[in-house]
Amino acid sequence: MTVPTLPTPQEALLLEGDALYTAYQELLDLMGFGYCKAQGDAAGAELVMLKRFYTEDDIKDVFFMPLDEFFTVEEFAEWRGIDADEAEKKLVSLAKRGNVYRELRKDGKYYYHAEPVAHGIYEFHAGDFDADWLGRGLYPTLANGMLAQVYDAGVPFYRCVPASEDVVEPGQLHAEDDLFANLKNHRRYCVSPCACVTSARDVLGMDTCNHNAGVCLQTDEMADYYLDDLGLGHEVTYEQAAKMLRKNVELGLSMQTTYAKSGEIICSCKLCHCGILQAAKNFPGDAMNNISRYYIVDFPEKYTEEEANAAAARCTMGSITVVDGKCVTDDSCIGCGQCAFAMKNGGRILYRKPDDQIRELPETVWDAYVEMEGFRRAKKAIPARRK
């Protein structure tokens, strides 16, 4: 693979138009699982979303930011060669428009971070979706190269945790995967529209499903950003958040969280509406090895053909076919455990993978992106880390 030579921040200041937006696309392709150029007849579609949300001055500012590190106003002012007041105005404007992430920490200071395309630019503009930039930009880019990159970065964008402790063999549930026990450890909760449902069904009019669009949960600093900066979604209590997630489990949705200990985001997903799961189904890569810590075990002597059919219908990934009255599961299983709810006598149950098949989780989603970049760098898909 030929990798581009990015301009330096000073060189980026001299670029204009498509040359500048292309340089930014190439910069974004270094972050997380990337953001590639669209292929074939869709060439150029990758720039549409960027032009919709970023001015040329915005992009020139972003080129002065590190890819994988949080930074302060004072640091940005020094790098950009401007005073702190101007730097703060620029960063606040970018953050409020969903173009740079920020979080308020215990020391009373805001820390900023450049955004990957996802989870970042796309989701942070869920309140600004329109058929024009989605139809001409993001969706052609996804269909013509981008989805194939999502699960080819060693670790997944999201990971699946068991829908309930009841679908896991007793004593096998890892403490970090106990969704409802861990949920109460957060201090703030935000429910926001599902970007996938909203973009595909509600904006582009695709016939996907009738699932509720308000099924994405942000916690703690991510909730602060959604509520206080983006004005996206609404705040809920722990009790309301738990009730929503339990209802979504009952509706047959899988529980996915960021690939991190902090669990900044919890999504309720199914193949019918989730772009991330569609990528996993259609373009499985090495990251699929880490999408779950669990595998399903089938006990055909314990269930009926009727239960097998119910399990197949409930599968969030369409991974189950019924052959001679028994469940046959393909490699797209994500270990959500939803099929186990269809069995009355323990006909299917999740077991935890051996310890040597389980990677230690990074602390935050931002650390997960660094891991992704490391995997891609080892494959020589991207060049050495840019500071």
C-alpha positions as CSV (number, residue, x, y, z in Angstrom):
1,M,0.0,0.0,0.0
2,T,1.3,3.5,-0.9
3,V,0.9,5.9,2.0
4,P,0.7,9.6,1.5
5,T,3.3,12.1,2.7
6,L,1.3,14.5,4.9
7,P,2.1,18.2,4.8
8,T,3.6,19.7,8.0
9,P,1.4,22.1,9.9
10,Q,3.3,25.0,8.3
11,E,2.8,23.5,4.8
12,A,-0.9,23.0,5.5
13,L,-1.3,26.7,6.0
14,L,-0.4,27.2,2.3
15,L,-3.0,24.7,1.0
16,E,-6.4,25.6,-0.3
17,G,-9.6,23.9,-1.6
18,D,-9.5,20.2,-2.4
19,A,-5.8,19.9,-1.8
20,L,-6.3,21.0,1.8
21,Y,-9.4,18.7,2.4
22,T,-7.6,15.8,0.8
23,A,-4.6,16.4,3.2
24,Y,-7.1,16.3,6.1
25,Q,-8.7,13.1,4.8
26,E,-5.2,11.6,4.7
27,L,-4.6,12.8,8.2
28,L,-7.8,11.2,9.4
29,D,-6.9,8.0,7.8
30,L,-4.1,7.7,10.4
31,M,-6.5,7.9,13.3
32,G,-8.2,4.8,14.8
33,F,-9.3,2.5,12.0
34,G,-8.9,5.3,9.5
35,Y,-10.9,7.2,6.9
36,C,-9.9,6.1,3.4
37,K,-10.5,7.5,0.0
38,A,-13.6,6.2,-1.7
39,Q,-13.0,3.9,-4.6
40,G,-14.2,3.7,-8.2
41,D,-17.1,5.8,-9.3
42,A,-17.5,7.2,-5.7
43,A,-14.0,8.8,-5.8
44,G,-14.1,12.2,-4.0
45,A,-17.1,11.2,-1.8
46,E,-14.8,11.1,1.2
47,L,-14.4,14.9,1.1
48,V,-18.1,15.8,1.1
49,M,-18.6,15.3,4.9
50,L,-15.4,17.2,5.7
51,K,-16.4,20.1,3.6
52,R,-19.8,20.1,5.2
53,F,-18.5,20.6,8.8
54,Y,-14.9,22.0,8.5
55,T,-13.9,25.4,7.1
56,E,-10.4,25.6,5.6
57,D,-9.3,27.6,8.7
58,D,-10.6,24.8,10.9
59,I,-8.5,22.2,9.1
60,K,-5.4,24.4,9.3
61,D,-5.8,24.6,13.0
62,V,-6.3,20.8,13.4
63,F,-3.0,20.2,11.6
64,F,-1.3,21.8,14.6
65,M,-2.8,19.3,17.0
66,P,-1.3,15.9,18.0
67,L,-3.2,12.9,16.8
68,D,-3.2,10.8,19.9
69,E,-2.8,13.1,22.9
70,F,-4.9,15.5,24.9
71,F,-3.7,19.0,25.0
72,T,-4.5,22.4,26.7
73,V,-5.3,25.8,25.3
74,E,-1.8,27.0,26.3
75,E,-0.1,24.2,24.4
76,F,-2.2,24.8,21.3
77,A,-1.5,28.5,21.5
78,E,2.3,27.8,21.5
79,W,2.1,25.4,18.6
80,R,-0.2,27.6,16.6
81,G,1.8,30.8,17.3
82,I,-1.1,32.8,18.7
83,D,-2.1,34.1,22.1
84,A,-4.0,32.1,24.6
85,D,-7.3,34.1,24.2
86,E,-7.4,33.5,20.4
87,A,-6.4,29.8,20.9
88,E,-9.3,29.4,23.4
89,K,-11.8,31.0,21.0
90,K,-10.7,28.7,18.2
91,L,-10.9,25.5,20.4
92,V,-14.2,26.3,22.0
93,S,-15.7,27.0,18.6
94,L,-14.4,23.7,17.2
95,A,-15.6,21.8,20.3
96,K,-19.1,23.3,20.3
97,R,-19.5,22.5,16.6
98,G,-18.4,18.8,17.1
99,N,-15.1,19.2,15.3
100,V,-12.7,18.7,18.3
101,Y,-13.5,16.8,21.4
102,R,-12.9,18.3,24.9
103,E,-13.4,17.3,28.5
104,L,-13.3,19.1,31.8
105,R,-11.1,17.4,34.3
106,K,-10.7,17.6,38.1
107,D,-8.0,20.2,37.9
108,G,-10.7,22.6,36.5
109,K,-9.1,22.8,33.0
110,Y,-10.4,21.7,29.7
111,Y,-8.4,19.2,27.7
112,Y,-8.9,18.9,23.9
113,H,-8.4,16.0,21.5
114,A,-8.4,15.8,17.7
115,E,-11.2,13.6,16.4
116,P,-11.2,10.5,14.3
117,V,-14.1,10.1,11.9
118,A,-15.6,7.6,14.3
119,H,-16.3,7.6,17.1
120,G,-16.0,11.3,16.4
121,I,-16.9,13.5,13.5
122,Y,-19.8,11.4,12.2
123,E,-21.5,10.7,15.6
124,F,-20.8,14.2,17.0
125,H,-22.8,15.7,14.1
126,A,-25.8,13.4,14.6
127,G,-27.9,16.5,15.1
128,D,-26.9,17.9,11.7
129,F,-27.6,15.0,9.5
130,D,-29.1,15.7,6.0
131,A,-29.7,13.6,3.0
132,D,-27.3,15.6,0.8
133,W,-24.0,15.0,2.6
134,L,-24.9,11.6,3.7
135,G,-26.1,10.5,0.3
136,R,-23.3,12.1,-1.7
137,G,-20.6,11.7,0.9
138,L,-20.5,9.3,3.8
139,Y,-22.6,6.4,2.5
140,P,-20.7,6.1,-0.8
141,T,-17.4,6.3,1.1
142,L,-18.6,3.5,3.5
143,A,-19.7,1.3,0.7
144,N,-16.6,1.8,-1.4
145,G,-13.8,1.0,1.0
146,M,-14.4,2.4,4.4
147,L,-16.4,-0.4,5.9
148,A,-13.7,-2.9,4.9
149,Q,-11.2,-1.0,7.2
150,V,-13.3,-1.0,10.4
151,Y,-12.5,-4.6,11.5
152,D,-9.0,-4.7,10.1
153,A,-7.3,-2.8,12.9
154,G,-6.5,-5.5,15.5
155,V,-9.1,-4.4,18.0
156,P,-12.7,-3.4,17.4
157,F,-14.4,-0.1,17.4
158,Y,-16.9,-1.5,19.9
159,R,-16.9,-4.7,21.8
160,C,-19.9,-6.8,22.7
161,V,-20.7,-7.7,26.3
162,P,-23.2,-10.4,27.4
163,A,-26.8,-9.1,27.4
164,S,-27.3,-10.4,30.9
165,E,-25.4,-12.5,33.5
166,D,-28.2,-15.1,32.9
167,V,-26.8,-16.0,29.5
168,V,-23.3,-16.8,30.8
169,E,-22.2,-20.0,32.5
170,P,-22.1,-19.3,36.3
171,G,-18.7,-18.1,37.4
172,Q,-17.6,-17.2,33.8
173,L,-18.7,-13.6,33.6
174,H,-15.7,-11.2,33.8
175,A,-16.2,-8.3,36.2
176,E,-15.4,-5.8,33.4
177,D,-18.2,-7.3,31.3
178,D,-21.0,-7.1,33.9
179,L,-22.8,-4.3,32.1
180,F,-25.5,-3.5,34.7
181,A,-23.2,-3.8,37.7
182,N,-20.8,-1.4,36.1
183,L,-23.4,1.0,34.9
184,K,-24.0,2.4,38.4
185,N,-20.3,3.4,38.7
186,H,-20.7,6.3,36.3
187,R,-21.6,9.8,37.5
188,R,-23.6,11.1,34.5
189,Y,-25.7,9.6,31.7
190,C,-26.9,10.9,28.3
191,V,-29.2,9.2,25.9
192,S,-28.6,10.4,22.3
193,P,-30.0,9.4,18.9
194,C,-28.4,6.4,17.3
195,A,-26.4,7.8,14.4
196,C,-26.9,4.7,12.3
197,V,-30.7,4.6,12.7
198,T,-31.1,8.3,12.3
199,S,-28.9,8.5,9.1
200,A,-30.1,5.4,7.4
201,R,-33.8,5.3,8.2
202,D,-34.9,8.7,9.3
203,V,-32.8,10.8,6.9
204,L,-32.1,8.6,3.9
205,G,-35.4,6.8,4.2
206,M,-34.0,3.3,4.1
207,D,-36.2,0.4,5.2
208,T,-34.1,-0.9,8.0
209,C,-36.2,-1.5,11.1
210,N,-38.5,0.0,13.6
211,H,-36.0,0.2,16.5
212,N,-36.0,3.3,18.6
213,A,-33.5,5.9,17.5
214,G,-32.7,7.0,21.0
215,V,-30.7,4.0,22.2
216,C,-27.1,5.3,22.5
217,L,-25.9,6.0,26.0
218,Q,-22.9,8.2,26.9
219,T,-21.4,8.3,30.3
220,D,-19.2,10.7,32.4
221,E,-16.9,12.9,30.3
222,M,-18.5,11.8,27.0
223,A,-21.9,12.6,28.5
224,D,-20.6,16.0,29.5
225,Y,-19.5,16.7,25.9
226,Y,-22.7,15.6,24.4
227,L,-24.9,17.5,26.8
228,D,-22.9,20.6,27.6
229,D,-21.1,21.3,24.3
230,L,-23.1,19.6,21.5
231,G,-26.5,19.9,23.1
232,L,-27.2,16.4,21.7
233,G,-29.4,14.0,23.5
234,H,-30.9,14.4,27.0
235,E,-29.7,13.6,30.5
236,V,-31.1,10.6,32.4
237,T,-30.6,9.1,35.8
238,Y,-28.9,5.8,36.4
239,E,-32.3,4.2,37.0
240,Q,-33.6,5.5,33.7
241,A,-30.4,4.4,31.9
242,A,-30.6,0.9,33.4
243,K,-34.3,0.6,32.5
244,M,-33.6,1.6,28.9
245,L,-30.8,-0.9,28.5
246,R,-32.9,-3.7,30.0
247,K,-35.8,-2.9,27.7
248,N,-33.4,-3.0,24.7
249,V,-32.1,-6.4,25.9
250,E,-35.7,-7.6,26.0
251,L,-36.2,-6.3,22.5
252,G,-33.4,-8.5,21.3
253,L,-30.6,-6.0,20.8
254,S,-27.0,-6.7,21.6
255,M,-25.1,-4.6,24.1
256,Q,-21.9,-3.0,22.7
257,T,-19.5,-0.7,24.6
258,T,-16.4,1.2,23.6
259,Y,-13.3,-1.1,23.6
260,A,-12.1,0.4,26.9
261,K,-12.4,-0.1,30.6
262,S,-14.1,3.3,31.0
263,G,-17.2,2.3,28.9
264,E,-17.8,5.8,27.7
265,I,-20.5,4.7,25.3
266,I,-23.0,1.9,25.4
267,C,-25.0,1.1,22.2
268,S,-27.9,-1.2,21.7
269,C,-27.4,-2.7,18.3
270,K,-28.7,-5.2,15.7
271,L,-27.5,-6.0,12.2
272,C,-30.6,-4.4,10.7
273,H,-29.6,-0.9,11.7
274,C,-26.0,-0.9,13.0
275,G,-23.3,0.1,10.5
276,I,-20.6,-1.3,12.8
277,L,-22.2,-4.7,12.9
278,Q,-22.8,-4.7,9.2
279,A,-19.1,-4.1,8.8
280,A,-18.3,-7.0,11.1
281,K,-20.7,-9.3,9.2
282,N,-19.6,-8.4,5.7
283,F,-15.9,-7.4,6.2
284,P,-14.5,-9.4,9.1
285,G,-10.9,-8.8,9.9
286,D,-8.5,-9.5,12.7
287,A,-10.4,-7.2,15.1
288,M,-13.2,-9.8,15.2
289,N,-10.9,-11.9,17.4
290,N,-11.4,-9.3,20.1
291,I,-15.1,-8.3,19.6
292,S,-16.1,-10.5,22.5
293,R,-14.5,-12.4,25.4
294,Y,-17.1,-15.1,25.0
295,Y,-18.2,-17.9,22.7
296,I,-21.5,-19.7,22.5
297,V,-21.8,-23.4,23.4
298,D,-24.7,-25.4,22.0
299,F,-26.4,-28.2,23.9
300,P,-28.8,-29.6,21.2
301,E,-30.2,-32.3,23.5
302,K,-31.6,-29.5,25.7
303,Y,-33.8,-27.7,23.2
304,T,-36.6,-28.2,20.7
305,E,-36.7,-27.3,17.0
306,E,-39.1,-24.5,17.9
307,E,-36.6,-23.1,20.4
308,A,-33.9,-23.4,17.7
309,N,-36.0,-21.3,15.3
310,A,-36.7,-18.8,18.0
311,A,-32.9,-18.5,18.7
312,A,-32.2,-18.0,15.1
313,A,-34.8,-15.3,14.8
314,R,-33.4,-13.5,17.9
315,C,-29.8,-13.6,16.7
316,T,-28.5,-10.0,16.4
317,M,-26.0,-10.9,13.7
318,G,-28.0,-13.4,11.6
319,S,-25.4,-15.9,12.5
320,I,-27.6,-18.9,13.2
321,T,-29.2,-21.3,10.7
322,V,-31.3,-24.3,11.8
323,V,-30.3,-27.6,10.3
324,D,-32.3,-30.7,11.2
325,G,-33.8,-28.9,14.1
326,K,-30.4,-27.8,15.6
327,C,-28.6,-24.4,15.7
328,V,-25.6,-24.0,13.5
329,T,-23.6,-20.8,14.2
330,D,-21.2,-19.1,11.8
331,D,-18.1,-17.0,12.5
332,S,-20.0,-13.7,12.7
333,C,-21.3,-14.5,16.2
334,I,-20.4,-11.7,18.6
335,G,-21.2,-13.4,21.9
336,C,-24.1,-11.2,22.8
337,G,-26.0,-14.2,24.2
338,Q,-29.4,-13.2,22.9
339,C,-30.0,-16.6,21.4
340,A,-29.8,-18.1,24.9
341,F,-33.0,-16.3,26.0
342,A,-34.9,-18.4,23.5
343,M,-33.9,-21.6,25.3
344,K,-35.9,-22.8,28.4
345,N,-33.5,-25.4,29.6
346,G,-30.0,-24.0,29.0
347,G,-29.7,-25.1,25.4
348,R,-27.2,-22.4,24.6
349,I,-24.9,-20.6,27.0
350,L,-21.9,-18.3,26.8
351,Y,-18.5,-19.4,28.1
352,R,-15.5,-17.1,28.6
353,K,-12.6,-17.6,26.3
354,P,-9.3,-18.8,27.7
355,D,-7.2,-16.1,29.3
356,D,-4.5,-16.3,26.6
357,Q,-7.2,-15.3,24.0
358,I,-8.3,-12.2,26.0
359,R,-6.5,-8.9,25.5
360,E,-6.3,-6.4,28.4
361,L,-8.6,-3.5,27.7
362,P,-7.1,0.0,27.3
363,E,-8.3,2.6,29.8
364,T,-10.3,4.8,27.4
365,V,-11.6,4.8,23.8
366,W,-8.7,7.3,23.0
367,D,-6.2,4.6,24.1
368,A,-8.1,2.1,22.0
369,Y,-7.5,4.2,18.9
370,V,-3.8,4.2,19.6
371,E,-3.9,0.4,19.8
372,M,-5.7,0.3,16.4
373,E,-3.0,2.6,14.9
374,G,-0.3,0.3,16.2
375,F,-1.9,-2.7,14.5
376,R,-2.2,-0.8,11.3
377,R,1.3,0.5,11.5
378,A,2.6,-3.1,12.0
379,K,0.8,-4.0,8.7
380,K,2.5,-1.0,7.0
381,A,-1.0,0.3,6.2
382,I,0.0,3.7,7.7
383,P,3.3,5.4,8.2
384,A,5.1,6.1,11.5
385,R,3.2,8.0,14.2
386,R,2.9,11.7,13.6
387,K,3.5,14.0,16.5
